[in-house]
Amino acid sequence: MEKWSNFSRSDKLDGITVSEIIRIGIEANKLVTAGHDVVFLNAGEPDFPTPDNIKLSGIKAIIENKTRYTQLDGIPELKAAIKKKFLRENYLDCAVSEISVGPGAKQVLFNVFMATLNKGDEVIVPMPCWTSYFDIIRLAGGVPVAVTCEESNNFRITEQQLQKAITPRTRWLLLNSPSNPTGSVYGKEDLEALGQVLRQEQHVGVVSDDIYEHIIYKNAPYQTMADVCPDLKNRIVTINGVSKAYSMTGWRIGYAGAPQEIIAAMAVVQSQSSSNPCSISQNAAVEALEGPQETIALRQAAFCRRRDFTVAALNTLPWVSCKIPDGAFYAFANIKALLDQEDVKAKGIKNDKDLCSYLLHESKVAVVPGSCFGAEGYMRLSYATSDHLLKEALERIKVGISQLVGVSHIK
Ligand SMILES: Cc1ncc(COP(=O)(O)O)c(C=O)c1O
């Protein structure tokens, strides 16, 4: 059939694309369909199944006919469970009216920015950052202001960088700790230093994306901005969800704790878009937050083992270096020196995208170039996959890179 001649994409989508990570996944799946055996290290989701107790509570919700529309931004039982979670784990005392539940942390982020940004309002985004932040902010009419964070400072924004980036149009600082893609974690002192700047800049709030809170390897307790700087609570939105901690990416439940007026504005956005999050998933999320929590520690231990293996294997590759991340389930390897090698350039590989494309097509391993996260010269490997597949993938990468630079360079 001919294409409809009157179709044109809305101007709102100018410069906005399908996430590069999703595109790489599609390309990798095409190879699978063509009969190739690809190892996927591109996705940002735990390979573990949702724990049985949570699955059963979802099934129970269906059997009990909890299948209708629910309250717009969360059933009372889930809001009560989130209230307890915030108090128990983050020392945040939120009223139920200060809590909002949406279909995934991503939608909750979208709700915050749609509800609070006017055209031209700025959001400071420490880079490297999760691929979606920029486009969500732009879709909401805002302007993402990238602040490049140094690897030598574990990719964290400093108070001086924050101060320099603030303008009269700044509305938010967007923090993500542990970070996707770098795995870096902001400690109490880092947050205190940033808070000190914000105390002088009263027009700037903080959106804290804590989605990887439970995937952390530091011995120190997890810290979030609203806990470290309670005096700034009236301008902090704390975002979290069940996707990563409870292996519930497909269930789509995220939530926020924030001042009541922000929560109310977010509810307006949700009421005219997705409406309530899935009733079944909300009931399952109650069990996730209220039921036994042992699997979190068990899975954390598995992720820690895989992290150590992955980082060690990456550091044996010539001209590749990888810092040990403190959280999340990504290794963020510096490949700048590798890309500088004449042998590599001679094979037509000019940048991180080319290298990742080479690894996908020649080594059959899907990884994501750092430029997708605003950091040219890196690649991100998700180690949220089985030990066996990780071993296979790292061996393939080693062979692939040795074919580029010569076997004698492999340590
Ligand atoms: C930093 C970050 N924030 C938010 C999300 C979205 O999480 P959810 O599945 O709850 O929408 C992701 C997912 O990859 C993420 O990496």
The ligand as an SDF file (V2000), in Angstrom:
LIG
                    3D

 16 16  0  0  0  0  0  0  0  0999 V2000
   19.1730    5.6250   35.1440 C   0  0  0  0  0  0  0  0  0  0  0  0
   17.8550    5.0200   34.8380 C   0  0  0  0  0  0  0  0  0  0  0  0
   16.7420    5.6350   35.2930 N   0  0  0  0  0  0  0  0  0  0  0  0
   15.5140    5.1480   35.0330 C   0  0  0  0  0  0  0  0  0  0  0  0
   15.3620    3.9770   34.3120 C   0  0  0  0  0  0  0  0  0  0  0  0
   13.9740    3.5030   34.0180 C   0  0  0  0  0  0  0  0  0  0  0  0
   13.5220    2.5240   34.8970 O   0  0  0  0  0  0  0  0  0  0  0  0
   12.0520    1.9370   34.7720 P   0  0  0  0  0  0  0  0  0  0  0  0
   12.1920    0.5470   34.2460 O   0  0  0  0  0  0  0  0  0  0  0  0
   11.5040    1.9400   36.1600 O   0  0  0  0  0  0  0  0  0  0  0  0
   11.2760    2.8210   33.8590 O   0  0  0  0  0  0  0  0  0  0  0  0
   16.4850    3.3090   33.8210 C   0  0  0  0  0  0  0  0  0  0  0  0
   16.3440    2.0880   33.0120 C   0  0  0  0  0  0  0  0  0  0  0  0
   17.2420    1.5960   32.3840 O   0  0  0  0  0  0  0  0  0  0  0  0
   17.7650    3.8380   34.1100 C   0  0  0  0  0  0  0  0  0  0  0  0
   18.8740    3.2320   33.6800 O   0  0  0  0  0  0  0  0  0  0  0  0
  1  2  1  0
  2  3  1  0
  2 15  2  0
  3  4  2  0
  4  5  1  0
  5  6  1  0
  5 12  2  0
  6  7  1  0
  7  8  1  0
  8  9  2  0
  8 10  1  0
  8 11  1  0
 12 13  1  0
 12 15  1  0
 13 14  2  0
 15 16  1  0
M  END
$$$$
